[in-house]
Amino acid sequence: MIYLILGCVRWISKYGISYREPEEVILERDLEVDHSMLYHWV
């Protein structure tokens, strides 16, 4: 799970994508996360 979180933070930081796109990737892996949580991680 930690690798997934770090990957999402890297995608947001490097490519400037919205917080909702990695949220969809995490939801596909059956983990519950909100885009505001991703915002706090970044």
Contacts in CASP RR format, 6 or more apart in sequence:
PFRMAT RR
TARGET T0000
AUTHOR 0000-0000-0000
METHOD contacts of the structure
MODEL  1
MIYLILGCVRWISKYGISYREPEEVILERDLEVDHSMLYHWV
1 31 0 8 1.000
4 25 0 8 1.000
4 26 0 8 1.000
4 29 0 8 1.000
4 31 0 8 1.000
5 41 0 8 1.000
7 22 0 8 1.000
8 22 0 8 1.000
8 25 0 8 1.000
8 26 0 8 1.000
8 38 0 8 1.000
8 41 0 8 1.000
9 38 0 8 1.000
9 41 0 8 1.000
9 42 0 8 1.000
11 17 0 8 1.000
11 21 0 8 1.000
11 22 0 8 1.000
12 19 0 8 1.000
12 22 0 8 1.000
12 38 0 8 1.000
12 42 0 8 1.000
13 42 0 8 1.000
18 35 0 8 1.000
19 35 0 8 1.000
19 36 0 8 1.000
19 38 0 8 1.000
19 39 0 8 1.000
19 42 0 8 1.000
20 35 0 8 1.000
22 38 0 8 1.000
23 33 0 8 1.000
23 34 0 8 1.000
23 35 0 8 1.000
23 38 0 8 1.000
26 33 0 8 1.000
27 33 0 8 1.000
END
